[in-house]
Every structure is written in structure tokens, then in C-alpha cells.
Amino acid sequence: MLFSKKTAWQKRADFRSALKSNKLLRFPGAFSPLVSMLIDQIGFDGVYISGAALSNDLGLPDIGLTTLGEVSMRGRAIARVTDLPTIIDMDTGFGEAINVARSIHEVEELGLCGGHIEDQVNPKRCGHLNKKILVDVELMTLKVRAAAEAKHDPNFMLIARTDARSVEGLDQAIERARAYVDAGADMIFPEALTDEKEFEAFRKAIHVPLLANMTEFGKSKLLSFEQLQNLGYSIVIYPVTALRLAMKAIEDGLASILVEGSQAHLLDKMQHRKRLYEILRYEDYNQFDRDIFNF
């Protein structure tokens, strides 16, 4: 009940096997353990932990202000409640190459199945904003190499994200991705590709699993599951979707209560207590308690 049935090592091994199936895996973003449980129970393939969502949940913009401790411990809380594999956003790795190595140790020990680092200068910017600044290829490859060597579990998925498309162009983004693969990246995350043709070009050029980011209100066209499946992508993330849905509902509901003076008219828009208890497996806890204290 309190933890998932699978160990982190089992989750990682299963994740690696799933990536070999040539099926597109869907990873919605979870900003809390409760959302992670819901993603699992609805039937998705994995859970994504967005750096932007975690920053926003702390009341911060997504510019690299969160610390390794904040991100890794929140990642543990979200990962421990599900048998699904979890991928975490590690921004720029929380420092230079040696810091990246420590970051990998932390998230791996805390039960995550994979994580990505990006090639922006810190303080970073959201991947779908303008005026991003990139580190040199040599520095990023050093970080990737340090991360690859730091892994204890070979099934931990090291993902290199490149933000070069909107800074240096598509061809240079592909060249960077190739360098990161050579340095030890298991997967590439090409950020802010614009349309289906660019996703296709990346797939043809890079011969490791690819991650597609279908975030709303960004630079990328929102491609369907079928389109990304046909393009040969391995994972699609919906990083901030749940947070945006929740915040819109909360904002509208609170504004309505201020006007109406009561929440009575909003009950049909709320998740019922009974449904929440189903997600939390409340009855399992009751049974556990009865079994222990049944004298």
C-alpha cells in the first residue's frame, strides 16, 4: 500500500524491455504523488516529473531555481506510489560535470527510472521560450559522459535533451544529439521541434530511442499518438497538462465561490470523496488495520 510492489531495479528493467517493443509509451506529467497514482490506475505507460511543474508548484518560474534536494525528494515521493517507470527532469544537472554525476546518484538511489539533462546555460529558460543560451557541445558531452559513468544500474535511462533547434537550427541540433549519444546518452529529447517533418528528420538521423514533448502553448505542433507512433518515437510526455487542468479548475472554482458565497453549486465539478478513496486504496488500509488489531 505505502509503496509500489516493484523495486526500482525491477521498474527499470521492465522499462528497458518496454522500450524494445517499438510501441510508443505515454508518460503524463505528475506534480504530486496523488496524480502519479491516478496516471497508473487509468492505464498509462509511465510517469513524467516535469521541472517546470515542480518549480511552478513551489511558486517559482522555470528558470533553474529549484535545488537537487527539492527535485529529487519530490521525485521520490511521486515515484514510490506507482509500479510504472518514472522519468525526472534534472534541468542542467544542478551544476558542472561532477555535480551531474552526484545528481544521477541521488535520483537513481531514490527510485527514479531515468532522467534528462539539457544543454542550456544556467539559469535556464523554459524550452519553448525564446532567447535560450546553450553551453558548448564539449561541455555538454562532458556532463553526459559523467552521468553515464555515474550510473549504478545500467537500466537507468540517461536522456540528453538538446534545446538547439530554436537557437542554432535543426541540423545543428541533430549534430549535438549525435555527440551526446557518442558520449553515453541512452535516449535523446529534442526540444521545441516545430512540426511533423522536423520530428521525422530527427528520427531518421538518430539511432537511439527518442522522446517527444507534447506540451501545450509551445513551439511544437501537438501531434497525435498515432502520428508519433508512425514516426517511430519511443516516448511522448505531456509534462504540464495535469497541472494546467487542475489550476484552471481551481481558479474557476475559487472565483465562483467568491461570487456565489458557497461551493454548493460546484459539487458536480468536484471529484467525489468516494472516488478519491478508491484512488488511495482506502479500503486496503482499513483491511490492514483490522488484520493487525483483530483480537
N, C-alpha and C positions, 0 to 999 in steps of 0.2 A: 504493500500500500504506500508506504512512505517513499519508496524508491522504485525505480524500474526493475523489471525482472532480469534484464540482461546486464552483464557487466559492460563497462566501457570498451573493453577489448572485444567482446562479442559484437557490440554495436558496430565497431569499426570494421571488423571482419565481414559482417553482413553488408555494410555499406559498400565495401570494395567489391563484393560479389554482385550487388545490385547494379553497380556501375558497369559491369561487364555484360549486362543483359541487353544493352542497346535500347533500353526504354528510357524515355525522358522522365526524370524524377522531379516531383513538385515539392518545393520547400517554402511554405508560407512563413512569414516573419512572426516571431513571438516576442512580445515585450514583457511578458510575465510568465511564471510557471503555469498559471491557470490557462492562459492562451495556448501554451505548449500542450497541455493535456487535451484541450479541445481539438487541436490540429491532429493529434494522434487518434482520438476517438472518431473523428469524421472520416479518416482514412487516407490522409496524405502520406507521402513517402519519407518526409523528413522535416526538420525544423531549422529555420534560419534565424540567427540572432543578429539583428542589424545594429551597427554602431550608431547610426542616425537615430533609430528608435530608442536606444538606451540613453543617448545624450538628451533627446527631447523629453523622455520620461523623467530625467533629472532636472528638467528646466533649463537645459543648455543647448546652444546651437551645435550642429555637427561640424566642428572645426578642430577636433583633436583635443578637447579639454578633459575628456574622461581619462582616468588612470587605468593601468593594468589591473590593479586590485578591484576597482569598481566593475570593470568589464568582465574579468574572469570569474568573480564570485557571483555576479548576476548570471553569467553563462552557466555556472554550475547549477544554480537554482532552477534554471529553465531546462537544463539537460537531464537532471536527475529524475524528473517526474514522467519521463517517456521512454519507451523502448526504441523510438525512432532515432536515427542518427541526427546529430546537431552540428551545424556549421556556424562559426562565430566570426564576426568582423573584428579584425585586430588593427584597423586603421593602418598606420605606417609602421606598426610593430613596437610602438612605445619606446622608440629610441634608435640607436645605431645597431650594428650587426650583433654585438654581444647582448644588447637588450632584447633584440628579436629572439635570440636563442633562449633567453630566460622566459620570454613570453610564451614560446612554444611549450617549454617545460610546464609552465603554470596551467595553460588551458588543457594540455594533454592529461596531466595529473588530476584535473578537476572533472574529467569525464567527457570532454568535447571530442567529436569525431573528426573535425577538420577546422581550418581557419584560413583566412586570407589576409595578406598584407599588400599594400598598394605602393605605387611608385611616385607618390606626391611628396613634396616638401612639407614638413610640419612647421607651423599649423596648416592643416589641410583644409580643403573645401569639399562640400558635397559633390559627388561625382558628376552631377548633372547641372552644375553651375559653371559659369564662365570664369576666366582668369585663374585657372589652376596652374600651379608651378610644379614641374617634375624634377625629381632627382636624376642625376646621371645614370645611364644604364649600368655603368661599372659599380656604382654604389648599391643599386637595387639588386644586382646579381650577387653581390657580396652578402646582402641581407638574406636572399633566398638560399644561398649556399649555407649560411649559418643556421637558418631554420631547418633545412634538410638534415644537417648533421646533428641537430639537437634532438630530433625525434627519437623516442624510445620504442614506440610502436610503429613498425613500418606501414601499418594500415592507416595511421593518421594521415588525413588528406591535406597536404600543403598546397594551398591555392595562391597563385600570384595574380594580382589584379593590376591591369595597366589602364591608366587614365589618358594615354597618349592620343587616342583618336581625336579628341576635341582640342588638343594642344599642338600636336605635330602631324596629324593626319593618319589615315588608315594604314598606309604602307609602313610607316614608322612604328605604329602600334603593333603591327604583326611582327616586325623585326625585334622589337622589345620582347614580345611574347616568346619568340624562339630563343632568345638569350636566357629568359627566365626558365624555360624548360631545360635548357642545357645546364643550368645551374642547380637543378633539382626539383623544380615545381612539378607536382603531380597533376595539376589542373590549372587552366587559365581562365581568368574572369576579365573579359574585355568590356570595359565600362563605357557607357554612353555611345554605343553604336546606334546609327540613326534609323536604318531600315533593313528589310529582309536581305537585300543584296549585300550589305556590309556583314551581316551575320553569316551569310553564305561564304563570303570571301574569307572570313576568319576560319570557318570550319575547313575549307579546302587547304588552308595554309598551315594549320596547327594540328599536330597528330597526337594530342593528349585530350582527355575529356575537357569540355568547355561548359562554362556556367553563363547563363543568360539572365540579366537583371531586368525584370518587367516592373519597374517602379512607375508609379503614376506621376503625371505632371512633369516629366523629364524630357530628355532629348531623344529617347528611344521610342519608336513606334511600338505599341502594345501588341505583340504577336501572340497568336493563339497557341494552345498546347499542340495542336496538330501541325501548325507551321514549324514550330521549334523542333518537334519530333522528326518531321521530314527533313529538316536541316541537319539533323544529327547531333543536336546538343544533348548533353548528359543531365544537366540540372537547370531548372528555372526557379528563381526566387521571386517572391512577392514581398519585399522587405518591410514596407511600412503600411501595407494595406490594412492590417488589423488595427493598428494604432489610428489610422485615419478614419476608419469606420467607427471606432469607439469614440474618438474625440468629437466627430460630427454629431453622433447620437447624444453624447453628454452635453455638448454645447447647446443643442436644440432643446434638450430636456430641461436643463437648468434655466434657460431663458423663458421657457414656457411656465415653469413653476413660479418664477418671479412675477409673471403677468397674472396667472390664474390663482395663485395663492395656495395651491395644493398640487400634489403629484397624482391625484386620483384618476385624472383623465389620461395618464401616461402608462397605466398598468399594462395595456396590451402591447406596448412597445418594449417592455422590460422582459428580461429572462426571468422566468419564474423560479422561485426558491427550489421547487422540486427538481427542475432541470439542473440547477447549479449543484444540488446534492448528488444528482446522477453523475455529473462530470467528476466530482470529488470522490465518488465511490463511498458516500457517507455510510451506506448500509454495511459495507465491508468493515468499516471501523466499529460499527455497533456490534457486529458479529464477533469481531476480535475481542472486544471488551467483555461480551457475555461469556466467551470461552474461557477467559482468564479468571473472571470473578464469579464463575458459576459454582458456588459452594453447595 
